[in-house]
Amino acid sequence: MRNLLEDPAWEDGDLGLALPDSLHAVSVCLPTWKSVVDYEEGRDRVLRKMRVGYPRFFRHPAVERLFEEAKKELTTEGQSVVIFPSRVSAQRAQRYVERRAEVATRIASYHGLQALIVPEKAYGAAKDYWRFSGEVVSSRQAVDILDGNPVPSGKSKILRANIGRIVGVGKDQIFVFASGMAACTSVLRSLPGLRMGKKTLQIEFPYVDCLKVQEMFGNGVVFLSQGDGESLDEALRRVRQGEFAGVFVEVPSNPLLRTVDLARVSEACRNSGTPLIVDDSTACPGNIDVLRYADVVTTSLTKWISGAGDVMAGMACVREDSPYNADFSVALAGEVSECAPLYAGDSLALLANLKESSARWAMVNASGLALAEMLVAHPAVENVWHPSITNRTEYDKLRKEGGGYGGLLSMALKTPKKTPKFYDALRFCKGPTFGTPFTIVCPYTMLAHYSELAWAEGCGVPGHLIRVSVGTEGANVICDRFRQALGEI
């Protein structure tokens, strides 16, 4: 996968999104601030040029072709189709769509997958379920089905064993899914307290869809946007009273890279028998160990674990001595086999990507630290959020021996109105993911919360925040390009 800076089309001011060489790439590029705004506003100038987007938000061309072929074969006039990886997933989507849209739907088998056939007016609800549940068909699986060459299953044990060595657990504690969101959704469904009608608690401002799945597929969520002070004291008091079905935390949080006092949260959860679910996607389990505090750890394998941006996957890891080990293990094994399994071809791709992971993480850790230090010292920069700076004491309690502070950081300029010019001047790929081999810059709040910018600001997330996923170009190259862009504003 090449850096998009090498693509002449990057220079085109009208470019909305560009596709790297890899057929299954999950990275996209919005090179200018105007293209970001136009994308969010649905302007044809950008949308008509989109060849690919983040997979759960924008279907890959191969997946789109699979949908179109299924539509031709299975539907009549006025109907659409959304394909799911399993019967259970399609049935859950069916219940969701029929309840939301008040329509009748049906399910049909299609090349080993399951097609949910819905009236056109209910298509949006079906796409919402696809996006938020993460129970998706990957581009690699779509291509293999269209070509008539699906990969037989059988590599899951090897993949789980390799990931287990990174986390420090046995393969039987690892469950791999079609996406990180599928892992999150499956863990949510597995909470015993959910069947009792209890809500969940989200501590710290999280990635937007992690909050959405608790709202959509749970019993509602109590949201604590900042995990410290009196608000945390009150939340933990409620946890000790057994109010919640589970507590969800990102460590560090996305995009503010804050690390909550996880030991304190864990103690409150254990006192009341409340499961604690921690997501470590932003830092990577190669850098930190959160499993000793959590009952379940979720990770987007799409990001730092893969490190190539060409495969989508997720995992849930259950702590062996958790009082809920048996409950979660049985439930998640069922979810993996019956709902959103990782396609065998994607398992093979992920296994290949893992081979150089340690060296890649070391380079990213070093470059991330160097960039954070450079930005902190720059007179044009107001704030830098990075685990080496933000709640470092709490992060260090979780950091593994030899582990670093990761390659994800966020920043904000002292003069917000200069942000568009700065963003345009940055000579990096620009898009909504992280963990690729090349550096990616993301106007995070604009992309994740465009319709609710005031709400995000109220939660402490600036509208002009820039998130950076550090790649493997080297610290000198990355820092020099940021200095050049800062010098142009």
N, C-alpha and C positions, 0 to 999 in steps of 0.2 A: 504494500500500500504506500503510495508516494505522498509527500506533502503537497497540498493543493497549491502552494506557492509556486510550484514548478509548472503549473497548468496555465497557459496563456489566458485562458478564460477567466482566471482570477482577476485579471486587470479590468475586465468588463464591468463598468459601473452598474449595468442593468442586471448583472447576474444575481439570481436569487439563491439557488442551491447548486452545488457541484458534487459530482460523484467521483471518488477516488477509483483507482484501477480495480481494486478487489471487487469481484462480483457480489460478494456478501457483506461489503463494508457497511457499517452502521453510522459512519460519520458524514456530516453534511457541512456546507459552508454558506454562511450569510455574511459576505465580506464587508458590507457597509452598514452604518446605523440606519440609513434609509431603507435598506433591504430588510432589516429586522422589523421596522415599523410597518412596512408594506406587507410583509409576511403575516404579521399579527392582524393587520387590517383586512387581510384577504385580497390584496391587490393582484390583479391578473398579471401585472408586470413581473412579479416574482413567481406566483403560483404556476403559471404556464411553463416556466423554465425548470420546475422541480422534476428531477429524475429520480430522486430518492429522498427519504427523510428518516427521522428516528423511527425504528420499525413499528413500535406500538402506536405511533401517531400518524405515520404515513406509510402505507403499504409498499413494500419493495416491488419493483416491476414484475418479478417472477411470481410473487404471491398474488399480485393483482391479476396476472394472466391465469393463474389457477382459479381465482374467484370467477373470472369471466367465463372460463371453460365450464365451470360448475353451473353458472347461471344459465348458459345455453342449454345444458343437458337437463337441468332439474326444475327450472322455474317456468312460470307462465307470465303473460303480460301483467305489469304492475307489481312484480315481486323482485326481491333481491336475495342475495345469499351471502352468508358469512361462514367461513369454514373454521372448525375447531379441531384440536388434535385428538379428542376422545369423545365417547358417548356421554360420559359424565359431565364434561365441560359443556358440551352442546346442550344438555338438559338443563344445566344451571343457567346458561345464557337464555334458554327458552323461557324459563320461569321468570327471569329478570325482565326480559322484553315484554312478555305478556302482561306482567304486572305494571310496568311503566307505561306501555303504549296502549294497553287494553285492546289487544288484537289476538287473533289466532295464528299460530305458527306451526311448522312441522319440521321434522329432522329426517335427513336421508343420508345413507352411507355414500361415501365418494372416495374411491381409491384408498381405502383403509382409514380415511378421515371421516369427519362428521360435518354435514352441511346443515346449517340452520336457515330455513327458508322463511322469509318474513315479507309482509307487505312493505311497499316502498316507504310509507310514512313511518314505519318502525325501524328503518335501516339505521338511523342515527343511534337509537338505543342499543341495537346489536353491536355497532361499532364501539360504543362506549364500554360495553362489557368486554369486548376484545382488548381495548386499550387498558382499562384499569385492572382487570383480572390478570393480565399477562399470559393468559392461556391461548397462545398464538401458534401459528404455523410459521416456521422459519423460512427464509429465502432458500436456504440449502435444501430443506425438505421439499419445498415447492418445485425447485429445479429438478430434483431427482424423480419426483412423481411425474412431472411433465415429460421427462426423458424416458420414463419407464424403467428407471434404475434405482429404486429406493434401497438405502443401506440397511442391512439386517441389524437388529439389536445385538448387544453383547459386549460393549466396551464400558458399560457403566461402572463395573467393579474396579477396573483399572483406573478410571478417572477419579472415582471416589477415594481410592487408596492414595493416589498422588496428591489430591487436595487435602486429604487427612494428614499427610506428612507436613504440609504447610501449616495447618491449624494446630497439629499436635494431638490428633485423635485417631481412632480406628475408623475404617471405612464404613462400618455399620452405624456410625453416628452421623454420617454425611448423607444428605438427600439432595439430588440434583434435579432441577426443573428447567422448563423451556425458557424461563426468563427470571430475572430478579423479582419482578412484581408477582409472578406466579408463586414463588417461594414465600413472599410476604403474605399474599392472600391465603395460601394454604395453611400457614402458621396461624393466621387469624381465625380461620375456620376450626382449627384444632383446639382452640382454647376451651377448656371445660366450662368456664364461667359464662361463655357466650350463650350456652343453652339455658342458662338461668336468667337471661335477659340483661346481664350487666354490660355497661359501657366499657370502653377501653380508655386508657390515659396515654397521651402523647406528650413526652417531655422534650423540650427544645424544638425550635423551628426546623421542620424536616423537608426533605424532597417532597414536592407537592402531591404526587400520587400516593405516597405512603400514608398521608393524612386522608386522602380521598377514599382509599379502600376501606378504611375503618368507618368512614361515614356511610359508604354505599353497601358494604357487605357485612357490617357488624350491627351493633345496637346503638350506634352513635359513639362519639369520641369527645372526651374532655381534653382541650388543647392548652398546654402551658408553653407559651412561646419562648420563654427564657428560663433555663433551669438553675436558678440560684435565688438567694434572698428569701423574703417572707413568702412569696408565691410558691416556691419549692417546699418550704416548711409545711404550708397548708396542704399541698398536694400529697406529700408523704404521710401526713396525718390521715388523709382519706384513704391512702393505700393501706396503711396499717389497720384501718377499720374494715378492710376487705370489700371496699366499694367497687373495685374494678375487676373485669375479666382478665385483664393483662395490662402491662405497662410496656410501651414502645419507646425506644430511645435510639437515635443515631449517634455514633461515636467515631469521629467528630461529626457535628451536624453539617448539613448541606443547605446553604452555601457559606454559613458564618464560621464553620470549622471550630465550633465551641465544644468543649469536652465537659460533660457534667460529672459531678462526684459520683461515679458509678458504684463505688463501694457503699455509699450511703443509700442510694436508691435500691441496691440489691438487698441491703439489710432490711429495709422497710418491706420489700416484697416477700422476703423469706419469713418475716414475722407474721405475715397475714396469709401466707400460702398463695401469693399472687404471682403468676408467671411473669418473668422479665424477658422481653425480646429485644435484643440489641442488634443493630445493623452496623457493620464495620466497613461498608463499601468504600467510603471516602478515603480511609487510611490504608486499607488492604490488610488482610490477616497475616501477611508476611511481616508487618510492622508492629502490630499490637495484638495482645491477647485479652479478649473480653469474655471468653467463655467461662472463666472461673467465677464470674459474677452473674452471667446470664443463664437462663434455662434453655433458651434457643438463640443462636446467632444466625442472622440472615446476611447474605452477601450477593451482590450483583457480580457474577463471574464475567459478565460482559466487559467490565472495566479493567482494573489493575491485574486481576488474575489472568485474563486473556492477554491483555496488553497489545492486541493487534487491531482491535476494532472491526473484526470480521466474523464474529460469532456472538450470539446472544444466549445467555444461560444464567441460572441463579442457583443458589444452594441454601439449605437450612441445616445447621449443625446442632444437635441436641447434646447437652451436657450429661455425661454418663451418670453422675450422682444427683441429678435433679430429681426432686420428688415427682415430677411430671414426666420423667424419662419414658416410662412405658406408654403413657397416654399419647405423648407427642410422636414417639417412634412408630406406633401402630397407625396413628392417623396420617402421618406424613408418608409412610410407606404406601398407604392406600392412595394418597393424593398423587404420588409419583407414578404409580402404575396405572391408575384409572383416570387421571384428570389431565395433568400437564407434564408429561415426561419430556426429558431432553432427547431430541432426535439423535440417533446413533451417528449420523454424519457430523452433527455439531459436536458430539463428544470427541470424535476423532480430531476435529479441528482444534478444539480446546486442549486436548492432550499434546498436540504438536506445539501449540503456543506456550505451554508450560515449561518447555525444555530450557528456555533462556530467561526464565522469570527472575531468578535471584540477581543476576547481573543487571537486568533491566531495572529492577526496583532500586538497587544501590545507586545507579546513575540518576534515576528520577529523584530519589531522596536528596542526593547531593545538590542537584540543580534547583529543586524546590526550595531548599534552605538558602542557597545563594541568592535566588531571586527575591525571596521574602526579605532578606537582609538588605539587599539593594533598594527595594521599594520603600522600606521603612525609613531609610536615610534620605530618600529623594524629597526635595522641598515641595514638589507639586502633588505629593500623595498625602491624603488625609488619614486613611486607615488601611491597614493590612491585616487580614485574618488568615492565620496559618497556625497549625498546632505547636510550632516552635515559639509562637508569640501568645496565642490565644489559649488561656487556661492550660498553660504548659505544665504546671505542677500536676494537674489531674491527668493530662495525657501521659506524662512520664511514668505515672503509676501503672499504666497499661502497656507501655512500650516494651517490646521484647528485647532481649540482649542482642545487640547488633541491628535492631530495628531503627528506622528513621522516622521522620515527620511527614512523609508522604509527598506527593507531587501536586496536590490540590491546594490552591489558595485563592483568596478573594481580595479585592482592593477597591478603593474609592478615591477619587481625586478631591482636592480641596475646593476646586471650582467645578461643581457638577455640570455646568453648561458646556464645559470643554470636553466632556466625556465622548460625545459623538466624533469629534475630530481626532481624539486620541485613539478611539476604537478603529476608525478608518485607517489610521496611520500604522497600526500594528501589523507587522509582516508575518502573520501566522494564520493558520486555518481557524475559522470561526464557526462554532456550532454547539449544539446542546448535549454533548456527551463528555466523558473524560476517560482517561486511561489508555489512550492511543499512543503509538510510538512517536508521533509528532505532537508538538504543543498545540493546544486548542484553547481559544479565547471565547468566552461566552458572556453576553450581556444577560446574566442569569435572571434577574427580576423581570426584565422586559419579556423574556421568552416564557418563563414559568408562571408569571403573575400579571400579565399585561392587562387583564380585565379587572384586576383587584390591586393595583399599584398602591393605592392609599392604605389598604389593609396591610399589605406587606411592609410598607413604611412604618405603620403603627406597631408592627412586630419587631422593628429594628433592622429591617432589611432594606437598604437604600435602593431606590429605583434606578440609580446610575451605577450600581455595583457591577464590577467586572470579575468573573470567575476565570481562573487560569488552571488548565490541566497541563502540567509540565511534561514535555516529551524527552526524547533521548538525543536531541541536537547538541547537548552539552551546555554547561552553565554559562560559559563565555558568550556563546552565540545567542542564547535566550536573553541574558541580561543586556547585551548590546542592543538587541532589537527593541527591548522595552525602553532603554535610554533614548534611542533614536526617536521613538514615537512620542515620548514625554517631551523631548526637545522641540517637537513640531507644534505643540499646543500653545 
